[in-house]
C-alpha cells in the first residue's frame, strides 16, 4: 500500500547574499506529486512537523554543507510547543542546530501568541535560528514580529514598489539585530530595488529556481555599490517622450489592426476619449496574437477595441524616470513592456515612454553617479547634492541643507591611527544614511565632512539620532558638529548661495563645546543653538578678596 510519502519530493532554493553573490543557505521546499499535502499540513500540526523532519532528512541525503531553511507553520509551533524530533534529526546528521533556520510561515490569525513565543524560545534555546516568513504579504502583527525578534525577516517582493516600506523594515531589522531578506525576486529591476532599499539577502527565480539538487552557484546581476535608495530626482520623463499612436475610444479592433500592421515601429495604441484622456492601452503583441488566432479576425474585427485593451498606465509630464519605474513595477508582470502614457495637468495624453529607454538612461546615470562616489564611504560627492539643491530651488521647494563633521578629527588620526579614523568616518556615513528619511540625500564631500539635504520636517529626528550616538575612536569619545541652514522658497538663488549661508553656521557650531547643532535661516543673520555649550573663557589672575567671582563681576 502506497503512502503519501512515496510521492513526496523536495526542492532546494538558494538564499543569496546581495553584497557578495554567495549562497548563504538553502530553503527546502516540499513538492508533493499527489494530493494537497501542504494544505493539510496547515491544518494538521503533527503532519506539518513530520514534513519538517522529512525535509531536513532529504537535505542530509544530498550531503550539502550549506545552512538550511525549513518551513514550519506558526500554528504548528504553538500547538506542538517546539519540534523535538527535528532537533534529534539535526544531531543524528552531525549538523549543528544553528546551521538550521526555521522559517515561521503565516497564517498567524487565531494562533495563540504566548504559546508561539514560548515554543520559539525553546527552539532558540536549542540553537535554531528563527526567520519570520511572508512579511508584507501575510498577517503577522507588527507587535508580534518585534516580540519574536527573529534572526531574519523575509519580505515579499510585492513590497519592492513601495521602497519606503522596505527601508522602514530594514530599520526595524537593524533595531532587532536581524537581516532583511527579499523573497520572490524574479527580475533584475526587483533585485536592484532590493539592494537600493537596504536588503542584505534575497531569493527567487532570478538567482536560481528551485531544483532537486542543491545549487551553490547562482546568477547575480551586476550591481553598483548601494548608497541608499535611488535618487528621486533622476532624469525627467520629458526626455523620453515619444509620439503616441492614438485612436478614439470608439475605434474598432479592425481599425487598431490596420494601424499596427501599417506601422511596424508602433508598440501599442492608446484609445482616448474626446478630451484626449487615455481610456485603454492596446499592446501590439497581445492584440495581434488575439486577432491572429482561429476565428480571431471574425470574432473581433468589427467589435470595439476597448475589449482587447488594458487599463492605461499613466504618469504626469513632470514625473521622473524613477517614478515611471514605480508605475511599471506595480501590477501585472506581463505588462512590463507596455508603453506608459504621459499626460499633462489636464489628463490629456502628450506621448508615451518605453521601459527600454528608461532603463538604458538610468543605468548610464548610475554609472556616472558611481564614478563620483567617495571611495571610503561609497556616498556621492558634493556635485550630486548641489545638483539636487538646484532642482529643489527650481521647483520652489523648502529644504534644509546641513553640514556635519567630526570634532578635532586630526587628533583622532594622530592618536588612534588612520585606520580608526577611516572606520569612524564610515560609521558616521552609515548612520546618516540609515536615519535619512523620505527623499533626503547624504553626501560625503571629503575628509570628515558630510552634506545632508532633507525636508525641514525630517531634520530633527535625523539630527537627534546621529548626535546622540556615543561615538568613539581608539577607545576615546568623539563628538560631532552639525550646522543647518533652512531655505524657504525664494530665499536663495542657487546652491552657491545656500552654501554661503551655511558657512557662518558651520563656524558657529565648531566654536561650541561637545556635540553641537546650530540652525539658521537663509538671509537671516541670527542663528539658534540647538546643541552644544559656549567654550570656557580663558582663566586670568584673580584679584585678592574675589575668590570665586566671575570675570567681569563687581
Secondary structure, DSSP 8 states (H G I E B T S, - for coil): ---GGGGEEEEEEEEEETTT--EEEEEEEEEESSS-HHHHHHH-HHHHHHHHHHHHHHHHHTT--S-EEEEEEHHHHHHHTS-HHHHHHHHHTT--GGGEEEEEES--TT--HHHHHHHHHHHHHHT-EEEEEEETTS---HHHHHHHT-SEEEEEGGGTT-HHHHHHHHHHHHHHT-EEEEE---SHHHHHHHHHHT--EEESTTT---BSS--------------SS--S--SBGGGG-B---EEETT-BHHHHHHHHHH-TT--EEEEE-TTS-EEEEEEHHHHHHHHHSTTHHHHHTTSBGGGG-B---EEETT-BHHHHHHHHHSS-GGGTTS-EEEE-TTS-EEEEE-HHHHHHHHHHHHHHHHHTB-TTT--B-HHHHHHHHHHHHHTT--EEEEEEEETTHHHHHHHH-HHHHHHHHHHHHHHHHHH--TT-EEEEEETTEEEEEE-GGGHHHHHHHHHTS-EEETTEEE-EEEEEEEE-TTS-SSHHHHHHHHHHHHHHHHTEEEEEEEEEETT-S-EEEEEEEE---------TT-TT--TT--
